Amino acid sequence: MEDTQSIKAGEFRTKKEKVYLMLSILASGLIFIGLAFFIVYTVNNSLKPNLMSSCFVADYQLNSVFAVDRSKLQEFDGFLSQSCFGWNELTISEKASFSEPVCFYRYEEVNGVIALNPELLLEGETCLRWEDLNENEKEGFMPSERRAYNIALNILTSLGFVIYILAIILFILFSHFLSLGHIRMNGIKIGHNQFTNLWEAANKLSKSIGMRTPPNIYVINGNGILNAFATKLIFKRVIVIYSDLAEALMESGDTKQVEAVMAHEIGHHVLGHTRWINLLILPAQFAPFLGKALSRAREYSADRVMLALVPELKVGQKALIKLAGGKMWGNMANVDIFIKQGKEEKGFFAWLSEVFSTHPHLVKRMHKLKMWSEKEA
């Protein structure tokens, strides 16, 4: 093991992790920007008139239909018919004439405004947009109360997706904390007076990588599952090792392989994989395969930290192969032949299974360990 404070964690972040992290930040940023534009767009649309609720009247001369302010219908007498039609009473062609963009035209003679198809404007007549109308003219097509209601409704609608995602995140966090609560009260915590040798090893490993104190480490019944993981409980760093894996790693009381697993999980902590700021790149999970690619790259980075803290190659390889074959078969398996298996068994579906996985294939991880070890030698 390296001397205290001699290892900088950032040096072990793989190039792939850096690339996928940048892509995740970019993807999340684009999603946030797109969401902001969507909210602005929906709010702006809520300020536009809904002509479907307007009064539609016919022009005697042009044989066309216009939308007018109901309150000024009498003032258009002589210019337009006095029959007020609803949206549903219009023909398909008449409805089509009010498709966007719609023009507004001021009848100076009656100081009123009509909405019409831009093609009906005569040469020299000005096409006014909704933004060009004054407040009194806007009131005729959409009262201010209605506009305020539309703004509130559209904001809530546009934020519905955000609220839905936040609800999912809160549910996941609640389940996460609930699970950790179970682990803290049902798992065995490694400490200075409980499995002292492992606690001292964890303390030394942590200080070697720049951590002031080791994470809280718990061993809990895994019901046959061989796994360990690093996580966060508010501001506390936590490592959980399933008992079945811990038993498989212990050989005649030798804790080296357990230390290798602890070093890997410590690597996740010091490399920032468990920081809450990672929630900011959560939207990148919606980008196809990007989230899993970042997760796999982070496993390689944590493996590099493991090799730096526990430099004996065989120890790290033995620890990893236990994840494949368990205690008995893992002890009996030939590591070099297992690594060659990765080259012999490769194929499209082997590649595809990794694409959909959060962890690289074990044979590839062990091969990478060997490459890094030989490079450092």
C-alpha positions in Angstrom: 0.0 0.0 0.0 1.2 3.5 -0.8 2.2 6.0 1.8 -0.4 8.3 3.3 -1.3 11.3 1.1 0.8 10.1 -1.8 -2.0 9.3 -4.2 -4.2 11.8 -6.0 -7.6 10.4 -6.9 -8.1 12.5 -10.0 -5.1 10.8 -11.7 -7.1 7.6 -11.9 -10.1 8.9 -13.7 -10.2 7.2 -17.0 -10.4 9.1 -20.3 -13.7 7.4 -21.1 -15.2 8.6 -17.8 -14.1 12.2 -18.6 -15.6 12.0 -22.1 -18.9 10.5 -20.9 -19.1 12.9 -18.0 -18.7 15.9 -20.4 -21.3 14.4 -22.8 -23.7 13.9 -19.8 -23.2 17.5 -18.7 -23.8 18.6 -22.3 -26.9 16.4 -22.7 -28.3 17.5 -19.3 -27.7 21.2 -20.2 -29.4 20.8 -23.5 -32.4 19.1 -21.8 -32.6 22.0 -19.2 -32.3 24.6 -22.0 -35.0 22.8 -24.1 -37.3 22.7 -21.0 -36.8 26.4 -20.4 -37.6 27.2 -24.0 -40.7 25.0 -23.8 -41.9 26.8 -20.8 -41.3 30.2 -22.4 -43.0 29.0 -25.6 -46.1 27.8 -23.8 -46.3 31.0 -21.7 -46.1 33.1 -24.9 -48.7 31.0 -26.5 -51.0 31.5 -23.6 -50.9 35.3 -24.3 -52.2 34.8 -27.8 -55.9 35.0 -28.5 -58.1 31.9 -28.7 -60.2 32.8 -31.7 -62.3 29.6 -31.3 -64.3 31.5 -28.6 -64.7 34.6 -30.8 -67.7 35.9 -32.7 -67.5 35.2 -36.4 -69.3 37.3 -38.9 -69.5 37.4 -42.7 -68.4 40.2 -45.1 -71.1 41.1 -47.6 -68.7 42.1 -50.4 -65.7 39.7 -49.9 -67.9 36.7 -49.1 -65.4 35.9 -46.3 -65.5 35.4 -42.5 -63.9 37.6 -39.8 -63.5 37.3 -36.1 -64.7 40.4 -34.2 -65.1 41.7 -30.7 -68.6 40.8 -29.6 -69.1 44.1 -27.7 -68.6 46.1 -30.9 -70.7 43.9 -33.2 -73.3 46.7 -33.6 -70.6 49.2 -34.7 -69.8 47.1 -37.7 -73.3 47.4 -39.1 -73.1 48.2 -42.7 -69.6 46.7 -43.1 -70.3 43.2 -41.8 -73.3 41.0 -41.2 -74.9 41.2 -37.8 -75.2 37.4 -37.5 -72.7 36.0 -35.0 -71.5 32.5 -35.7 -69.7 30.2 -33.4 -66.5 28.3 -34.3 -68.4 25.0 -34.7 -70.8 26.7 -37.2 -68.0 27.5 -39.6 -67.1 25.4 -42.6 -63.8 23.5 -42.9 -62.5 26.0 -45.4 -63.5 28.9 -43.1 -61.8 27.4 -40.2 -58.7 26.8 -42.3 -58.6 30.5 -43.1 -57.9 31.3 -39.5 -54.8 29.0 -39.2 -51.6 30.8 -38.0 -50.5 33.4 -38.6 -53.7 35.5 -38.3 -53.8 39.2 -39.1 -55.6 41.9 -37.2 -57.0 44.9 -39.1 -58.3 48.2 -37.6 -61.5 49.6 -39.0 -60.8 53.3 -38.4 -64.4 54.2 -39.2 -65.8 52.3 -36.2 -62.6 52.2 -34.1 -62.8 48.4 -34.1 -60.5 45.5 -34.9 -61.2 42.3 -36.8 -59.1 39.2 -37.2 -58.7 37.8 -40.7 -56.7 35.7 -43.1 -53.7 37.7 -44.3 -54.6 36.9 -47.9 -57.7 39.1 -47.6 -55.8 42.2 -46.9 -55.8 44.7 -49.7 -52.6 46.3 -51.0 -51.4 49.0 -48.6 -53.4 47.6 -45.7 -51.3 46.8 -42.6 -51.3 43.3 -41.0 -51.2 43.8 -37.3 -50.1 41.0 -34.9 -51.4 40.4 -31.5 -48.5 42.2 -30.0 -49.4 45.3 -32.0 -52.8 45.7 -30.4 -53.5 47.9 -27.4 -55.0 46.6 -24.2 -58.5 47.6 -25.0 -58.4 45.8 -28.4 -56.9 42.7 -26.8 -59.7 42.7 -24.2 -62.2 42.2 -27.0 -60.7 38.9 -28.1 -59.3 37.7 -24.8 -60.1 39.4 -21.4 -57.1 40.0 -19.1 -58.6 37.5 -16.6 -58.6 34.8 -19.3 -55.0 35.6 -20.2 -53.9 35.3 -16.6 -55.7 32.0 -16.3 -54.1 30.8 -19.5 -50.6 31.8 -18.3 -51.1 29.9 -15.0 -52.5 26.9 -16.7 -49.8 26.7 -19.3 -47.0 27.2 -16.7 -48.5 24.3 -14.6 -48.8 22.2 -17.7 -45.3 22.8 -18.8 -44.0 22.2 -15.3 -45.9 18.9 -15.1 -43.0 17.0 -16.6 -40.6 18.6 -14.1 -42.9 17.9 -11.2 -43.3 14.3 -12.4 -39.5 13.8 -12.6 -39.0 15.4 -9.2 -41.6 13.1 -7.7 -39.7 10.1 -9.1 -36.4 11.4 -7.7 -38.0 12.0 -4.3 -39.5 8.5 -4.3 -36.1 7.0 -5.2 -34.3 9.1 -2.5 -37.0 8.0 0.1 -36.5 4.4 -0.9 -32.7 4.8 -0.8 -32.7 6.3 2.7 -35.2 3.7 3.9 -32.9 0.9 2.6 -29.9 2.5 4.3 -31.8 2.8 7.5 -32.4 -1.0 7.3 -28.7 -1.6 6.6 -27.6 0.6 9.5 -29.8 -1.2 12.0 -29.4 -4.8 10.6 -25.9 -4.8 9.2 -22.7 -5.2 11.2 -20.7 -1.9 11.2 -16.9 -2.2 10.9 -15.2 0.0 13.5 -12.3 0.3 15.8 -13.9 -2.2 18.2 -15.6 -4.4 15.6 -13.5 -6.2 13.0 -10.6 -4.0 14.0 -8.2 -5.3 11.4 -10.6 -4.4 8.6 -11.3 -0.9 10.1 -7.6 -0.2 10.4 -7.1 -1.3 6.8 -10.0 0.9 5.6 -8.6 3.9 7.6 -5.2 3.4 6.0 -6.6 3.1 2.5 -8.8 6.2 3.0 -5.9 8.3 4.2 -3.7 7.1 1.3 -6.2 8.6 -1.2 -6.7 11.9 0.8 -9.8 11.1 2.9 -9.6 12.3 6.5 -11.9 9.5 7.8 -12.9 6.2 6.2 -16.5 5.7 5.0 -19.0 4.0 7.3 -18.7 0.3 6.3 -21.4 -2.3 6.9 -21.5 -6.0 6.3 -25.1 -7.3 5.8 -26.6 -10.6 4.8 -26.8 -10.7 1.0 -29.0 -13.9 0.8 -26.6 -15.4 -1.7 -25.9 -12.2 -3.7 -22.2 -11.3 -4.3 -22.0 -7.6 -4.3 -20.7 -4.4 -2.7 -21.5 -0.8 -3.4 -20.7 2.8 -2.3 -23.4 5.2 -1.6 -24.3 8.4 0.4 -26.5 9.0 3.4 -27.0 12.8 3.4 -23.4 13.8 4.0 -22.1 10.4 5.2 -20.1 8.2 2.9 -21.2 4.6 3.1 -19.8 1.3 1.8 -22.0 -1.9 2.0 -20.5 -5.3 1.5 -22.8 -8.3 1.3 -21.8 -11.1 3.7 -21.6 -13.8 1.0 -19.0 -11.7 -0.9 -17.1 -11.0 2.3 -17.0 -14.7 3.0 -15.8 -15.5 -0.5 -13.1 -12.9 -0.2 -11.7 -14.2 3.1 -9.0 -16.8 2.6 -7.5 -18.3 5.8 -8.1 -15.0 7.6 -6.3 -13.0 4.9 -8.2 -9.7 4.4 -6.3 -8.5 1.3 -9.1 -9.3 -1.1 -11.7 -7.5 1.2 -9.3 -4.6 1.2 -9.3 -4.6 -2.6 -13.1 -4.4 -2.7 -13.0 -1.6 0.0 -10.4 0.2 -2.1 -12.7 0.0 -5.2 -15.6 1.4 -3.3 -13.5 4.1 -1.7 -12.5 5.0 -5.3 -16.1 5.7 -6.1 -16.3 8.1 -3.2 -13.1 10.0 -3.8 -13.8 10.3 -7.5 -17.1 12.0 -6.7 -19.4 9.2 -8.1 -21.6 9.4 -5.0 -21.9 13.2 -4.7 -25.3 14.8 -4.7 -24.2 17.1 -7.6 -24.6 14.0 -9.8 -28.3 14.7 -9.7 -27.7 17.6 -12.1 -26.7 15.2 -14.8 -29.6 12.9 -14.1 -31.5 14.1 -17.3 -28.6 12.5 -19.3 -30.1 9.2 -18.3 -32.8 9.8 -20.9 -30.1 10.0 -23.6 -29.9 6.4 -25.0 -27.1 4.4 -23.4 -25.2 7.4 -22.2 -26.0 6.9 -18.5 -24.9 3.3 -18.5 -21.7 4.1 -20.5 -20.8 6.7 -17.8 -21.5 4.1 -15.1 -19.2 1.5 -16.8 -16.4 4.1 -17.2 -16.7 4.9 -13.6 -16.2 1.2 -12.6 -12.9 1.2 -14.6 -11.8 4.4 -12.7 -12.6 2.8 -9.4 -10.7 -0.3 -10.4 -7.7 1.9 -11.1 -7.9 3.4 -7.6 -8.2 -0.2 -6.2 -5.0 -1.2 -8.0 -3.2 1.9 -6.8 -4.2 1.3 -3.1 -3.8 -2.5 -3.3 -1.0 -2.9 -5.9 -0.8 -6.7 -5.9 -2.4 -7.6 -9.2 -3.4 -11.1 -8.2 -5.3 -9.8 -5.2 -7.5 -7.5 -7.3 -8.0 -10.2 -9.9 -8.9 -12.8 -7.3 -11.4 -10.5 -5.8 -13.1 -9.8 -9.1 -13.2 -13.5 -10.1 -15.0 -14.2 -6.9 -17.8 -12.1 -8.3 -18.0 -14.5 -11.2 -17.6 -17.9 -9.6 -18.1 -17.4 -5.9 -15.8 -18.6 -3.1 -15.1 -22.2 -4.2 -15.2 -21.8 -8.0 -13.5 -18.5 -7.8 -10.6 -20.0 -5.8 -10.3 -22.9 -8.2 -10.5 -20.9 -11.5 -7.4 -19.9 -13.5 -7.3 -16.2 -13.8 -5.4 -16.1 -17.1 -7.7 -18.6 -18.8 -10.7 -16.6 -17.6 -9.3 -13.5 -19.2 -8.7 -15.3 -22.5 -12.3 -16.4 -22.3 -13.3 -12.9 -23.0 -11.6 -13.0 -26.4 -13.0 -16.4 -27.3 -16.6 -15.7 -26.3 -16.9 -12.3 -27.8 -19.7 -11.6 -30.3 -22.6 -9.2 -31.1 -24.8 -10.3 -28.2 -21.9 -10.3 -25.7 -21.2 -6.7 -26.8 -24.9 -5.8 -26.6 -25.3 -7.2 -23.1 -22.6 -4.9 -21.9 -24.2 -1.9 -23.7 -27.3 -2.4 -21.5 -25.3 -3.0 -18.3 -24.0 -0.5 -15.7 -20.9 -2.6 -15.2 -18.2 -3.8 -17.7 -17.8 -7.5 -18.2 -15.7 -9.0 -15.5 -13.2 -10.5 -18.0 -12.6 -7.0 -19.5 -12.1 -5.5 -16.0 -9.6 -8.1 -15.1 -7.8 -7.6 -18.5 -7.6 -3.9 -17.8 -6.2 -4.5 -14.3 -3.4 -6.6 -15.9 -2.7 -3.9 -18.5 -2.5 -1.1 -15.9 -0.3 -3.2 -13.7 2.1 -4.0 -16.5 2.2 -0.4 -17.5 3.2 0.7 -14.0 5.8 -2.1 -13.6 
